[in-house]
Amino acid sequence: MQISMVVFDMAGTTVDEGNVVYHTLHKAIEKFCPTISFEEVLLWGAGKEKLQAIRETLIGTNNEISEEHIQLIFQDFLQLLDMAYQNLLVIPTKNSEQLFKDLKALNIHVVLNTGYNRATATSLINKINWKEGIHYDLLVTASDVKNTRPAPDMILYAMQQLNIQDANRVIKVGDSTIDIEEGINAGCKYNIGVTTGAHSKGQLLTANPNFIFDNIYDLMTILQ
């Protein structure tokens, strides 16, 4: 069956921002829980809406903190991220722009989705100078839907916006286990992990992807 749409995660998958978001998230969390490591933030929080990522990192590391303190961590994270973004270097991941171009030449929609809110995602896209309708067809963020990853809402929303009825015509690509879980929950034909971001090949395998690529452009081998 012809593929109509590929849904790509952003940070670590198609956008290289030096893991600034997770380093900033770690910085905000460790003010209250100094024993939590950066690796634990990636393990429990990668790919998730960032308030959810804070909660699940604390749960996963057995840290009991009040909702009031969780909200304080989140607000501190947003302020720290604004400062970090002022001089942030953002570049496409290797071969992602060429892949977008070649997919569009095959009349396959390129969708970006992310656990960031729209303001953060838009800031990243502006820094990388990607334009909707040129580099990609649609951006869907955690703040656009009711339920975030691993719920399939962002992918289903993209399908609705682009008038795609069958998830068997959709591929999901991401650098974290929750990306793969999101694609499986949406019923995507292929759910692909890439090793360029948050999770290792071993971690990605735990989510049962159809493929794991070191180079995102290897997606073309499936389509060909």
N, CA, C and O of each residue as an XYZ file, in Angstrom:
896
protein
N       0.841     -1.198      0.000
C       0.000      0.000      0.000
C       0.878      1.251      0.000
O       1.890      1.306      0.698
N       0.486      2.251     -0.783
C       1.233      3.487     -0.893
C       1.268      4.244      0.436
O       0.237      4.420      1.085
N       2.440      4.682      0.826
C       2.587      5.534      2.014
C       2.188      6.955      1.637
O       2.619      7.481      0.611
N       1.357      7.572      2.479
C       0.881      8.930      2.219
C       1.510      9.967      3.142
O       1.547     11.150      2.805
N       2.005      9.537      4.307
C       2.481     10.495      5.292
C       3.551      9.865      6.176
O       3.428      8.713      6.594
N       4.602     10.634      6.457
C       5.591     10.230      7.454
C       5.575     11.279      8.557
O       5.697     12.476      8.294
N       5.423     10.817      9.791
C       5.393     11.698     10.958
C       6.730     11.587     11.679
O       7.101     10.522     12.173
N       7.444     12.701     11.730
C       8.775     12.739     12.343
C       8.732     13.482     13.675
O       8.142     14.557     13.778
N       9.354     12.904     14.678
C       9.664     13.659     15.885
C      10.667     14.758     15.519
O      11.313     14.694     14.473
N      10.790     15.759     16.385
C      11.720     16.855     16.115
C      13.080     16.638     16.795
O      13.982     16.064     16.184
N      13.242     17.087     18.048
C      14.557     17.070     18.702
C      15.125     15.656     18.775
O      14.476     14.738     19.277
N      16.341     15.496     18.269
C      17.014     14.204     18.283
C      16.722     13.352     17.078
O      17.444     12.394     16.802
N      15.664     13.690     16.347
C      15.273     12.915     15.166
C      15.550     13.711     13.892
O      16.300     13.263     13.025
N      14.950     14.881     13.785
C      15.144     15.723     12.605
C      15.844     17.038     12.944
O      16.347     17.722     12.052
N      15.878     17.389     14.217
C      16.479     18.649     14.664
C      17.545     18.350     15.717
O      17.288     17.656     16.700
N      18.737     18.881     15.495
C      19.827     18.736     16.454
C      19.956     20.047     17.228
O      20.436     21.051     16.701
N      19.522     20.018     18.476
C      19.629     21.212     19.328
C      20.470     20.925     20.564
O      20.337     21.568     21.605
N      21.348     19.924     20.404
C      22.311     19.633     21.462
C      21.680     19.163     22.754
O      22.276     19.298     23.823
N      20.458     18.602     22.665
C      19.754     18.117     23.865
C      19.520     19.223     24.888
O      19.427     18.958     26.087
N      19.424     20.473     24.407
C      19.309     21.600     25.343
C      18.051     21.506     26.202
O      18.061     21.902     27.367
N      16.964     20.981     25.624
C      15.714     20.908     26.377
C      15.857     19.961     27.561
O      15.406     20.274     28.662
N      16.483     18.800     27.344
C      16.604     17.830     28.430
C      17.676     18.242     29.435
O      17.558     17.945     30.624
N      18.719     18.921     28.965
C      19.692     19.470     29.915
C      19.025     20.538     30.787
O      19.286     20.625     31.987
N      18.164     21.346     30.168
C      17.456     22.381     30.926
C      16.442     21.756     31.875
O      16.286     22.211     33.008
N      15.762     20.726     31.421
C      14.810     20.017     32.275
C      15.530     19.418     33.476
O      15.036     19.487     34.602
N      16.688     18.837     33.234
C      17.484     18.269     34.325
C      17.903     19.351     35.314
O      17.844     19.152     36.527
N      18.325     20.495     34.784
C      18.753     21.599     35.634
C      17.626     22.058     36.556
O      17.855     22.342     37.732
N      16.400     22.129     36.015
C      15.252     22.555     36.818
C      14.881     21.511     37.865
O      14.551     21.856     39.000
N      14.936     20.241     37.487
C      14.556     19.167     38.409
C      15.562     19.024     39.543
O      15.181     18.826     40.696
N      16.864     19.125     39.207
C      17.871     18.848     40.233
C      17.928     19.920     41.325
O      18.564     19.708     42.358
N      17.279     21.061     41.114
C      17.186     22.045     42.193
C      16.398     21.480     43.369
O      16.672     21.806     44.524
N      15.411     20.624     43.065
C      14.600     19.997     44.105
C      15.068     18.579     44.407
O      14.916     18.091     45.527
N      15.636     17.924     43.405
C      16.068     16.527     43.572
C      17.482     16.382     43.017
O      17.648     15.914     41.890
N      18.502     16.772     43.777
C      19.875     16.807     43.256
C      20.455     15.440     42.908
O      21.496     15.369     42.254
N      19.809     14.356     43.327
C      20.356     13.022     43.032
C      19.937     12.517     41.659
O      20.484     11.521     41.185
N      18.985     13.172     41.009
C      18.512     12.725     39.697
C      19.532     13.098     38.629
O      19.981     14.242     38.558
N      19.891     12.124     37.803
C      20.908     12.345     36.774
C      20.273     12.742     35.450
O      19.075     12.554     35.238
N      21.093     13.293     34.565
C      20.642     13.631     33.206
C      20.160     12.384     32.474
O      19.170     12.430     31.745
N      20.869     11.261     32.673
C      20.487     10.005     32.006
C      19.104      9.538     32.460
O      18.349      8.972     31.670
N      18.776      9.771     33.720
C      17.444      9.397     34.213
C      16.367     10.295     33.617
O      15.254      9.834     33.363
N      16.681     11.570     33.389
C      15.724     12.459     32.731
C      15.437     11.958     31.322
O      14.284     11.954     30.892
N      16.474     11.536     30.595
C      16.276     10.982     29.259
C      15.476      9.678     29.313
O      14.582      9.453     28.497
N      15.807      8.831     30.277
C      15.147      7.524     30.386
C      13.652      7.673     30.603
O      12.853      7.011     29.940
N      13.271      8.551     31.541
C      11.870      8.649     31.926
C      11.105      9.749     31.197
O       9.878      9.696     31.110
N      11.820     10.746     30.672
C      11.128     11.913     30.129
C      11.203     12.116     28.638
O      10.476     12.947     28.094
N      12.072     11.371     27.952
C      12.298     11.634     26.529
C      11.027     11.497     25.704
O      10.287     10.522     25.827
N      10.792     12.496     24.863
C       9.670     12.466     23.926
C       8.339     12.895     24.495
O       7.362     13.024     23.756
N       8.280     13.121     25.800
C       7.008     13.409     26.440
C       6.765     14.908     26.571
O       7.707     15.700     26.585
N       5.501     15.286     26.666
C       5.166     16.662     27.020
C       5.908     16.971     28.312
O       6.003     16.118     29.195
N       6.437     18.191     28.425
C       7.473     18.419     29.419
C       6.979     18.441     30.872
O       7.740     18.083     31.771
N       5.742     18.844     31.125
C       5.195     18.715     32.475
C       5.021     17.241     32.814
O       5.310     16.814     33.932
N       4.556     16.481     31.856
C       4.438     15.031     32.030
C       5.826     14.417     32.241
O       5.983     13.508     33.057
N       6.824     14.906     31.517
C       8.187     14.382     31.652
C       8.721     14.603     33.061
O       9.392     13.732     33.615
N       8.426     15.767     33.645
C       8.850     16.038     35.024
C       8.196     15.042     35.973
O       8.867     14.433     36.806
N       6.877     14.881     35.841
C       6.148     13.974     36.739
C       6.693     12.549     36.634
O       6.929     11.894     37.650
N       6.893     12.070     35.403
C       7.285     10.676     35.228
C       8.746     10.444     35.603
O       9.106      9.343     36.021
N       9.587     11.459     35.460
C      10.965     11.339     35.938
C      10.984     11.215     37.456
O      11.733     10.407     38.006
N      10.167     12.009     38.128
C      10.104     11.940     39.594
C       9.537     10.606     40.054
O      10.036     10.017     41.013
N       8.498     10.127     39.377
C       7.918      8.822     39.740
C       8.921      7.709     39.478
O       9.124      6.828     40.313
N       9.555      7.763     38.286
C      10.495      6.710     37.911
C      11.709      6.626     38.809
O      12.312      5.562     38.942
N      12.074      7.740     39.427
C      13.234      7.765     40.330
C      12.822      7.738     41.801
O      13.636      7.971     42.694
N      11.544      7.449     42.032
C      11.020      7.293     43.402
C      11.193      8.545     44.256
O      11.540      8.470     45.435
N      10.944      9.698     43.634
C      10.980     10.962     44.368
C       9.552     11.480     44.538
O       8.860     11.756     43.558
N       9.130     11.606     45.773
C       7.783     12.093     46.059
C       7.830     13.600     46.300
O       8.405     14.067     47.283
N       7.218     14.348     45.392
C       7.198     15.813     45.466
C       5.776     16.282     45.242
O       5.052     15.704     44.432
N       5.375     17.302     45.935
C       4.014     17.815     45.831
C       3.753     18.398     44.455
O       4.682     18.770     43.739
N       2.477     18.474     44.091
C       2.083     19.069     42.810
C       2.520     20.537     42.752
O       2.882     21.035     41.687
N       2.486     21.215     43.877
C       2.935     22.611     43.916
C       4.399     22.731     43.496
O       4.758     23.628     42.733
N       5.234     21.833     43.990
C       6.645     21.863     43.638
C       6.862     21.437     42.188
O       7.756     21.950     41.515
N       6.047     20.501     41.710
C       6.137     20.093     40.299
C       5.845     21.286     39.386
O       6.521     21.486     38.377
N       4.843     22.064     39.748
C       4.510     23.253     38.955
C       5.639     24.286     39.024
O       5.917     24.965     38.035
N       6.282     24.407     40.175
C       7.419     25.320     40.296
C       8.582     24.878     39.414
O       9.235     25.701     38.773
N       8.833     23.566     39.388
C       9.880     23.035     38.509
C       9.567     23.355     37.058
O      10.448     23.764     36.302
N       8.319     23.169     36.673
C       7.915     23.400     35.289
C       8.075     24.867     34.910
O       8.585     25.171     33.831
N       7.654     25.771     35.771
C       7.783     27.199     35.477
C       9.254     27.612     35.412
O       9.636     28.433     34.579
N      10.073     27.041     36.290
C      11.507     27.324     36.259
C      12.114     26.803     34.958
O      12.954     27.463     34.346
N      11.683     25.620     34.545
C      12.152     25.043     33.285
C      11.841     25.967     32.106
O      12.708     26.204     31.265
N      10.626     26.486     32.036
C      10.243     27.369     30.935
C      11.101     28.632     30.908
O      11.498     29.090     29.837
N      11.384     29.191     32.073
C      12.221     30.398     32.137
C      13.665     30.096     31.737
O      14.284     30.863     30.999
N      14.194     28.980     32.224
C      15.559     28.594     31.875
C      15.679     28.298     30.385
O      16.693     28.609     29.761
N      14.637     27.695     29.821
C      14.666     27.365     28.396
C      14.653     28.625     27.535
O      15.352     28.699     26.524
N      13.868     29.601     27.932
C      13.860     30.884     27.205
C      15.255     31.485     27.151
O      15.679     31.991     26.112
N      15.972     31.429     28.273
C      17.330     31.979     28.315
C      18.286     31.141     27.467
O      19.142     31.683     26.768
N      18.134     29.822     27.531
C      19.020     28.933     26.774
C      18.838     29.118     25.272
O      19.792     28.991     24.506
N      17.611     29.417     24.856
C      17.311     29.547     23.430
C      17.881     30.820     22.810
O      18.007     30.905     21.588
N      18.223     31.793     23.619
C      18.658     33.079     23.070
C      19.886     32.941     22.182
O      19.984     33.622     21.161
N      20.818     32.079     22.546
C      22.044     31.904     21.766
C      22.212     30.460     21.289
O      23.328     30.002     21.045
N      21.091     29.754     21.161
C      21.146     28.327     20.825
C      21.429     28.105     19.341
O      20.795     28.721     18.484
N      22.380     27.226     19.043
C      22.643     26.792     17.681
C      21.772     25.574     17.384
O      21.844     24.559     18.077
N      20.955     25.690     16.353
C      20.066     24.594     15.951
C      20.357     24.250     14.500
O      20.410     25.137     13.648
N      20.546     22.967     14.212
C      20.799     22.521     12.843
C      19.953     21.278     12.553
O      19.533     20.588     13.482
N      19.701     20.988     11.281
C      19.004     19.738     10.953
C      19.894     18.544     11.288
O      21.118     18.648     11.204
N      19.311     17.439     11.657
C      20.092     16.215     11.786
C      20.556     15.783     10.396
O      19.967     16.165      9.384
N      21.599     14.997     10.364
C      22.215     14.587      9.106
C      21.192     13.941      8.169
O      20.512     12.987      8.548
N      21.090     14.455      6.971
C      20.262     13.921      5.877
C      18.762     14.157      6.039
O      17.987     13.725      5.184
N      18.327     14.829      7.108
C      16.884     15.005      7.289
C      16.285     15.926      6.214
O      15.203     15.642      5.701
N      16.965     17.011      5.871
C      16.420     17.917      4.865
C      16.346     17.251      3.496
O      15.378     17.450      2.762
N      17.358     16.465      3.147
C      17.316     15.739      1.869
C      16.184     14.715      1.871
O      15.510     14.525      0.859
N      15.981     14.065      3.001
C      14.888     13.100      3.110
C      13.545     13.783      2.924
O      12.688     13.268      2.205
N      13.345     14.932      3.556
C      12.096     15.679      3.387
C      11.855     15.977      1.903
O      10.753     15.784      1.389
N      12.892     16.446      1.236
C      12.780     16.819     -0.178
C      12.399     15.613     -1.037
O      11.548     15.709     -1.921
N      13.042     14.481     -0.764
C      12.787     13.292     -1.574
C      11.412     12.690     -1.278
O      10.776     12.131     -2.172
N      10.950     12.798     -0.033
C       9.602     12.328      0.288
C       8.552     13.180     -0.423
O       7.586     12.653     -0.975
N       8.746     14.488     -0.408
C       7.788     15.375     -1.056
C       7.771     15.150     -2.567
O       6.731     15.321     -3.204
N       8.915     14.766     -3.149
C       8.968     14.443     -4.572
C       8.139     13.202     -4.893
O       7.688     13.018     -6.024
N       7.945     12.353     -3.880
C       7.108     11.157     -4.031
C       5.652     11.424     -3.617
O       4.851     10.495     -3.512
N       5.319     12.698     -3.386
C       3.974     13.102     -2.936
C       3.601     12.479     -1.593
O       2.448     12.126     -1.348
N       4.609     12.356     -0.733
C       4.389     11.870      0.625
C       4.467     13.068      1.572
O       5.447     13.813      1.560
N       3.432     13.246      2.390
C       3.388     14.374      3.318
C       4.435     14.213      4.412
O       4.628     13.120      4.944
N       5.106     15.306      4.739
C       6.080     15.352      5.831
C       5.453     16.105      6.994
O       5.123     17.285      6.877
N       5.291     15.414      8.118
C       4.688     16.005      9.314
C       5.714     16.002     10.442
O       6.398     15.002     10.661
N       5.819     17.107     11.148
C       6.630     17.188     12.362
C       5.708     17.114     13.565
O       4.704     17.824     13.628
N       6.048     16.251     14.527
C       5.290     16.269     15.784
C       6.248     16.209     16.959
O       7.378     15.737     16.829
N       5.791     16.690     18.105
C       6.722     16.908     19.211
C       6.008     16.961     20.552
O       4.837     17.329     20.643
N       6.745     16.582     21.591
C       6.251     16.735     22.955
C       6.389     18.153     23.478
O       5.958     18.435     24.596
N       6.986     19.064     22.694
C       7.046     20.473     23.069
C       5.682     21.125     22.885
O       4.831     20.609     22.161
N       5.482     22.255     23.541
C       4.296     23.050     23.213
C       4.567     23.809     21.919
O       5.691     23.809     21.417
N       3.533     24.457     21.381
C       3.675     25.100     20.067
C       4.691     26.241     20.089
O       5.434     26.429     19.126
N       4.726     26.993     21.171
C       5.673     28.115     21.241
C       7.112     27.623     21.154
O       7.917     28.204     20.426
N       7.451     26.558     21.886
C       8.804     26.023     21.873
C       9.135     25.421     20.509
O      10.217     25.652     19.969
N       8.197     24.647     19.954
C       8.423     24.015     18.657
C       8.609     25.057     17.561
O       9.480     24.915     16.703
N       7.794     26.096     17.595
C       7.901     27.159     16.594
C       9.229     27.884     16.703
O       9.820     28.257     15.689
N       9.704     28.087     17.924
C      10.998     28.723     18.130
C      12.114     27.905     17.494
O      13.005     28.464     16.855
N      12.072     26.590     17.662
C      13.072     25.720     17.045
C      13.016     25.802     15.529
O      14.047     25.925     14.869
N      11.817     25.734     14.982
C      11.656     25.762     13.524
C      12.133     27.094     12.947
O      12.747     27.132     11.881
N      11.852     28.166     13.646
C      12.307     29.479     13.178
C      13.830     29.565     13.173
O      14.417     30.153     12.265
N      14.471     28.981     14.183
C      15.924     29.016     14.248
C      16.558     28.220     13.114
O      17.632     28.567     12.621
N      15.893     27.165     12.713
C      16.439     26.319     11.648
C      15.986     26.788     10.268
O      16.448     26.289      9.242
N      15.060     27.771     10.266
C      14.569     28.399      9.036
C      13.806     27.428      8.136
O      13.905     27.491      6.911
N      13.047     26.533      8.760
C      12.161     25.664      7.989
C      10.816     26.358      7.805
O      10.321     27.034      8.707
N      10.235     26.181      6.622
C       8.969     26.821      6.284
C       7.909     25.767      5.975
O       8.143     24.820      5.225
N       6.737     25.964      6.578
C       5.615     25.079      6.271
C       5.242     25.234      4.806
O       5.160     26.347      4.286
N       5.014     24.089      4.140
C       4.698     24.106      2.718
C       5.920     23.984      1.839
O       5.806     23.717      0.643
N       7.110     24.182      2.432
C       8.357     24.030      1.680
C       9.158     22.851      2.229
O       9.420     21.885      1.513
N       9.542     22.933      3.491
C      10.320     21.854      4.099
C       9.412     20.764      4.681
O       9.757     19.583      4.657
N       8.280     21.161      5.190
C       7.346     20.210      5.800
C       5.924     20.683      5.522
O       5.703     21.817      5.097
N       4.959     19.791      5.770
C       3.561     20.099      5.445
C       2.718     20.470      6.650
O       1.723     21.181      6.513
N       3.105     19.997      7.839
C       2.272     20.234      9.017
C       3.114     20.054     10.272
O       3.959     19.162     10.351
N       2.866     20.917     11.247
C       3.453     20.790     12.583
C       2.337     20.502     13.575
O       1.335     21.216     13.617
N       2.513     19.448     14.378
C       1.555     19.122     15.439
C       2.328     19.032     16.744
O       3.327     18.317     16.831
N       1.867     19.759     17.763
C       2.566     19.813     19.040
C       1.692     19.273     20.167
O       0.495     19.042     19.998
N       2.325     19.079     21.316
C       1.600     18.550     22.473
C       0.464     19.464     22.907
O      -0.524     18.997     23.474
N       0.592     20.758     22.648
C      -0.462     21.692     23.063
C      -1.631     21.758     22.074
O      -2.592     22.492     22.299
N      -1.549     20.995     20.986
C      -2.619     20.996     19.979
C      -3.657     19.907     20.217
O      -4.707     19.902     19.575
N      -3.374     18.992     21.128
C      -4.252     17.831     21.320
C      -4.558     17.636     22.796
O      -3.886     18.191     23.665
N      -5.579     16.841     23.064
C      -5.992     16.584     24.449
C      -5.004     15.663     25.151
O      -4.598     15.929     26.282
N      -4.620     14.588     24.485
C      -3.757     13.576     25.094
C      -2.428     13.516     24.359
O      -2.397     13.452     23.130
N      -1.332     13.536     25.105
C      -0.009     13.497     24.498
C       0.539     12.074     24.482
O      -0.096     11.144     24.980
N       1.722     11.922     23.903
C       2.343     10.597     23.805
C       2.373      9.868     25.146
O       2.593     10.498     26.180
N       2.160      8.565     25.147
C       2.071      7.668     23.990
C       0.688      7.569     23.339
O       0.494      6.746     22.445
N      -0.261      8.379     23.761
C      -1.554      8.405     23.078
C      -1.351      8.789     21.611
O      -0.410      9.518     21.298
N      -2.201      8.321     20.718
C      -2.004      8.559     19.278
C      -2.567      9.873     18.772
O      -2.592     10.098     17.562
N      -3.024     10.756     19.668
C      -3.793     11.928     19.258
C      -3.087     12.811     18.237
O      -3.727     13.300     17.305
N      -1.783     13.025     18.392
C      -1.083     13.917     17.465
C      -1.050     13.337     16.056
O      -1.201     14.070     15.078
N      -0.852     12.029     15.948
C      -0.828     11.392     14.632
C      -2.229     11.387     14.029
O      -2.391     11.659     12.839
N      -3.230     11.083     14.829
C      -4.609     11.072     14.324
C      -5.046     12.466     13.894
O      -5.783     12.618     12.919
N      -4.593     13.481     14.619
C      -4.896     14.865     14.248
C      -4.261     15.203     12.901
O      -4.892     15.834     12.053
N      -3.014     14.782     12.707
C      -2.333     15.031     11.434
C      -3.057     14.325     10.285
O      -3.215     14.894      9.206
N      -3.490     13.098     10.516
C      -4.233     12.368      9.490
C      -5.507     13.115      9.114
O      -5.850     13.220      7.937
N      -6.202     13.629     10.120
C      -7.434     14.373      9.872
C      -7.151     15.638      9.064
O      -7.870     15.947      8.113
N      -6.103     16.364      9.445
C      -5.782     17.610      8.762
C      -5.386     17.380      7.307
O      -5.655     18.223      6.451
N      -4.755     16.256      7.025
C      -4.276     15.967      5.671
C      -5.169     14.966      4.934
O      -4.810     14.456      3.873
N      -6.336     14.699      5.518
C      -7.361     13.858      4.881
C      -6.831     12.461      4.536
O      -7.038     11.954      3.433
N      -6.148     11.860      5.502
C      -5.669     10.483      5.362
C      -6.522      9.601      6.265
O      -6.551      9.795      7.481
N      -7.206      8.645      5.683
C      -8.182      7.841      6.422
C      -7.576      6.600      7.067
O      -8.063      6.129      8.095
N      -6.519      6.076      6.467
C      -5.992      4.772      6.870
C      -4.588      4.916      7.460
O      -3.667      5.360      6.775
N      -4.428      4.541      8.729
C      -3.118      4.624      9.377
C      -2.109      3.667      8.766
O      -0.911      3.788      9.020
N      -2.571      2.724      7.969
C      -1.672      1.815      7.275
C      -0.912      2.519      6.151
O      -0.047      1.931      5.503
N      -1.254      3.784      5.936
C      -0.541      4.604      4.954
C       0.424      5.587      5.632
O       0.922      6.520      5.002
N       0.677      5.357      6.932
C       1.461      6.298      7.732
C       2.673      5.599      8.346
O       2.588      4.447      8.771
N       3.798      6.307      8.387
C       5.022      5.857      9.069
C       5.337      6.844     10.184
O       5.200      8.053      9.999
N       5.753      6.345     11.323
C       6.202      7.201     12.432
C       7.693      6.967     12.675
O       8.151      5.825     12.714
N       8.444      8.056     12.838
C       9.890      7.991     13.065
C      10.237      8.829     14.290
O       9.805      9.977     14.399
N      11.017      8.260     15.218
C      11.409      9.019     16.404
C      12.614      8.424     17.101
O      13.032      7.306     16.799
N      13.173      9.182     18.040
C      14.410      8.776     18.716
C      14.182      8.240     20.121
O      15.141      7.985     20.849
N      12.916      8.064     20.511
C      12.626      7.577     21.866
C      11.579      6.471     21.823
O      10.840      6.331     20.849
N      11.532      5.688     22.896
C      10.571      4.584     22.946
C       9.142      5.095     22.870
O       8.278      4.431     22.298
N       8.883      6.265     23.438
C       7.517      6.773     23.449
C       7.060      7.192     22.057
O       5.862      7.187     21.775
N       8.012      7.561     21.172
C       7.664      7.807     19.769
C       7.133      6.535     19.123
O       6.123      6.547     18.420
N       7.832      5.447     19.376
C       7.435      4.165     18.798
C       6.085      3.725     19.362
O       5.226      3.249     18.619
N       5.898      3.881     20.661
C       4.621      3.523     21.285
C       3.482      4.355     20.708
O       2.384      3.845     20.481
N       3.748      5.633     20.473
C       2.738      6.516     19.877
C       2.321      5.990     18.508
O       1.130      5.920     18.204
N       3.298      5.621     17.684
C       2.990      5.118     16.352
C       2.230      3.804     16.381
O       1.303      3.598     15.597
N       2.622      2.916     17.287
C       1.910      1.637     17.428
C       0.460      1.881     17.849
O      -0.459      1.254     17.322
N       0.262      2.791     18.796
C      -1.093      3.088     19.269
C      -1.954      3.731     18.184
O      -3.178      3.607     18.201
N      -1.308      4.419     17.242
C      -2.048      5.024     16.129
C      -2.327      4.017     15.023
O      -3.145      4.285     14.143
N      -1.666      2.867     15.047
C      -1.856      1.857     14.014
C      -1.017      2.092     12.769
O      -1.360      1.610     11.689
N       0.094      2.837     12.910
C       0.932      3.138     11.747
C       1.508      1.850     11.140
O       1.755      0.869     11.841
N       1.712      1.884      9.826
C       2.240      0.717      9.134
C       3.629      0.357      9.627
O       3.908     -0.806      9.919
N       4.503      1.356      9.720
C       5.849      1.142     10.226
C       6.142      2.134     11.340
O       5.780      3.308     11.256
N       6.798      1.650     12.376
C       7.232      2.504     13.482
C       8.733      2.326     13.626
O       9.224      1.233     13.910
N       9.453      3.427     13.421
C      10.897      3.363     13.223
C      11.618      4.174     14.294
O      11.264      5.323     14.560
N      12.631      3.564     14.904
C      13.479      4.269     15.841
C      14.770      4.705     15.171
O      15.292      4.004     14.304
N      15.285      5.860     15.569
C      16.589      6.315     15.095
C      17.501      6.537     16.298
O      17.052      6.943     17.370
N      18.777      6.264     16.100
C      19.728      6.270     17.221
C      20.456      7.599     17.362
O      21.525      7.663     17.968
N      19.881      8.661     16.802
C      20.552      9.969     16.793
C      20.150     10.860     17.963
O      20.587     12.009     18.039
N      19.323     10.348     18.878
C      18.809     11.215     19.929
C      18.838     10.616     21.311
O      19.887     10.187     21.790
N      17.678     10.586     21.959
C      17.596     10.330     23.396
C      17.926      8.902     23.794
O      18.620      8.685     24.787
N      17.439      7.918     23.034
C      17.535      6.532     23.479
C      18.472      5.711     22.597
O      18.584      5.938     21.392
N      19.130      4.769     23.223
C      20.056      3.871     22.524
C      19.277      2.811     21.739
O      18.063      2.674     21.888
N      19.996      2.076     20.912
C      19.363      0.992     20.160
C      18.718     -0.015     21.102
O      17.601     -0.474     20.861
N      19.424     -0.356     22.174
C      18.880     -1.313     23.137
C      17.600     -0.818     23.776
O      16.651     -1.581     23.952
N      17.574      0.465     24.126
C      16.351      1.031     24.709
C      15.223      1.071     23.681
O      14.078      0.757     24.007
N      15.534      1.453     22.452
C      14.513      1.509     21.406
C      13.911      0.132     21.144
O      12.714      0.016     20.882
N      14.730     -0.901     21.214
C      14.249     -2.264     20.959
C      13.159     -2.686     21.934
O      12.317     -3.516     21.591
N      13.159     -2.132     23.141
C      12.158     -2.510     24.137
C      10.748     -2.096     23.725
O       9.766     -2.622     24.249
N      10.647     -1.154     22.788
C       9.332     -0.692     22.329
C       8.848     -1.431     21.085
O       7.779     -1.127     20.555
N       9.638     -2.409     20.617
C       9.262     -3.248     19.468
C       9.024     -2.465     18.175
O       7.953     -2.575     17.578
N      10.009     -1.674     17.733
C       9.867     -0.987     16.454
C       9.967     -1.961     15.295
O      10.463     -3.076     15.456
N       9.496     -1.541     14.120
C       9.677     -2.352     12.916
C      11.118     -2.289     12.425
O      11.653     -3.274     11.917
N      11.737     -1.130     12.578
C      13.120     -0.922     12.156
C      13.802      0.035     13.126
O      13.146      0.836     13.791
N      15.133     -0.060     13.197
C      15.949      0.944     13.872
C      17.048      1.361     12.902
O      17.769      0.516     12.371
N      17.170      2.666     12.675
C      18.167      3.191     11.744
C      19.173      4.078     12.475
O      18.815      4.828     13.383
N      20.429      3.978     12.065
C      21.441      4.926     12.521
C      21.426      6.187     11.669
O      21.815      7.263     12.123
N      20.972      6.042     10.427
C      20.884      7.142      9.475
C      19.423      7.299      9.059
O      18.832      6.367      8.514
N      18.841      8.463      9.310
C      17.419      8.649      9.047
C      17.070      8.455      7.578
O      15.942      8.089      7.250
N      18.036      8.699      6.690
C      17.754      8.566      5.258
C      17.502      7.109      4.842
O      16.969      6.860      3.761
N      17.881      6.151      5.689
C      17.610      4.754      5.396
C      16.124      4.472      5.265
O      15.735      3.417      4.764
N      15.287      5.404      5.709
C      13.843      5.274      5.487
C      13.525      5.057      4.014
O      12.572      4.348      3.689
N      14.303      5.652      3.123
C      14.033      5.533      1.690
C      14.149      4.085      1.204
O      13.532      3.716      0.205
N      14.930      3.272      1.899
C      15.072      1.867      1.470
C      13.749      1.112      1.617
O      13.477      0.178      0.863
N      12.936      1.517      2.578
C      11.623      0.896      2.761
C      10.698      1.294      1.624
O       9.980      0.460      1.072
N      10.721      2.569      1.281
C       9.817      3.083      0.261
C      10.180      2.598     -1.133
O       9.322      2.520     -2.013
N      11.452      2.272     -1.333
C      11.904      1.834     -2.639
C      11.783      0.328     -2.827
O      12.128     -0.191     -3.888
